[in-house]
Amino acid sequence: MTLPGSPFLAWQGPDLCLDGVNLRELVRQHGSPLYAYSRQAMLAALAPYQQALQGREHLICYAVKANSNLAVLQTFAQAGCGFDIVSSGELTRVLAAGGDAAKVVFSGVGKTRAEMAEALKVGVKCFNVESTAELEVLSQVAHGLGLTARVSLRVNPDVDAGTHPYISTGLKGNKFGVAHDHALATYERAASLPGIEVVGIDCHIGSQITDVSPYLDALDRVLDLVDAIEAKGIRIHHLDLGGGLGITYTDEVPPKADELIAQLLARIDARGHGHRQVMFEPGRSLVGNAGVLLTEVLFLKEGEQKNFCVVDAAMNDLMRPALYEAWMGIVNTQQRAPEQAQVWDVVGPVCESGDWLGRDRALSVEPGDVLAVLSAGAYGMTMASNYNTRGRAAEIMVDGGQTWVIRERETVAQLIANERLI
Ligand SMILES: *Cc1c(COP(=O)(O)O)cnc(C)c1O
């Protein structure tokens, strides 16, 4: 049975293992549902980024929102990464995990004054500013504190990343970034404001991108702007090309990170911009295929039109199928006879018809089996909620056969702790 995109997942006899750890055993020990991640898989996904950028001034800023567990952030901090954050909560996580504030870029369309002040005080590398209005407020906040905000404008290059509409961010109709046509004027405004220092330019065109061409198109548009901005005497130190590289969930064949970067660097050099620091903000491509969501089969419910395999994980644990109709691989962690296979909709206990993890899946399964939802390392746990008063799953990190509980299972007592009777 093939396992799309997950090099550290493998069968040992009939048992599915993550970096040598038997996943069914893991659920016996730690309960279900359970997220499990391979630290080695994360580092292996980072390596091609680092290799392709070797010898060049660069910074890889892991996008915290993909998977913000402290142990994940610690793994990337120890590997030399910076971080792309979108809230002061994420900043707190980065610092708690040993990350370096001087390697943090602060993205997002809706930063509050309090968040700006906090990031200024710890000395983040750069604010990725998304509007003129934000720029004016950032200037006031920085000036008021007697500090300087280093800024890069997130420009919207108006290219179609060819991905799902909810995760496409570089088109004119999106809420993100400064419109390409207004970028030059906004840079001139930035250069004139107190408390602001222009240091770079950035773009981020979407997520789960499986082609090189939208990246090259966006890069060309960004470099056109850099030429125009520098012609006005404003110095651009770094080029931040965002994240967005896709992973294999089923049969997608995204470019490899090193091949993508080689092509981008070649274009940067050919256009005479090779002296600039190059930055990326990968999220999904570093952690997506490093993780699985494990869930126990509660009941098999055969119907006239559909058979339902009811599991104990739900849309609150893993939202991607419900939110984007995302297809994620589902396998039984214990291989059973293939001739037993039937077609099932794998559904959770939550009271919504949208609560499904997979539809029309051929699975050989019995109650009590443990299923693994594959490629669940990114935008899984970070999007989890407490809908239906369900505590969030525990998280486990494995590394070379060793395991760590990196987040305890949430209890109902914790869920209601902040509520009060009238
Ligand atoms: C979400 C996000 C990323 C990471 O995107 P991936 O598709 O997970 O690589 C990077 N930069 C910004 C600004 C983002 O919002």
The ligand as an SDF file (V2000), in Angstrom:
LIG
                    3D

 15 15  0  0  0  0  0  0  0  0999 V2000
    0.6320   31.2360    5.5660 C   0  0  0  0  0  0  0  0  0  0  0  0
    1.7900   32.0820    5.1770 C   0  0  0  0  0  0  0  0  0  0  0  0
    3.0130   31.4930    4.8400 C   0  0  0  0  0  0  0  0  0  0  0  0
    3.2210   30.0050    4.7690 C   0  0  0  0  0  0  0  0  0  0  0  0
    2.4900   29.4140    3.7430 O   0  0  0  0  0  0  0  0  0  0  0  0
    2.6870   27.8550    3.4000 P   0  0  0  0  0  0  0  0  0  0  0  0
    1.7540   27.6300    2.2790 O   0  0  0  0  0  0  0  0  0  0  0  0
    2.3180   27.0970    4.6150 O   0  0  0  0  0  0  0  0  0  0  0  0
    4.1160   27.6740    3.0250 O   0  0  0  0  0  0  0  0  0  0  0  0
    4.0700   32.3330    4.5440 C   0  0  0  0  0  0  0  0  0  0  0  0
    3.9320   33.6890    4.5620 N   0  0  0  0  0  0  0  0  0  0  0  0
    2.7650   34.2770    4.8800 C   0  0  0  0  0  0  0  0  0  0  0  0
    2.6730   35.7500    4.8900 C   0  0  0  0  0  0  0  0  0  0  0  0
    1.6560   33.5010    5.1870 C   0  0  0  0  0  0  0  0  0  0  0  0
    0.4960   34.0930    5.4850 O   0  0  0  0  0  0  0  0  0  0  0  0
  1  2  1  0
  2  3  1  0
  2 14  2  0
  3  4  1  0
  3 10  2  0
  4  5  1  0
  5  6  1  0
  6  7  2  0
  6  8  1  0
  6  9  1  0
 10 11  1  0
 11 12  2  0
 12 13  1  0
 12 14  1  0
 14 15  1  0
M  END
$$$$
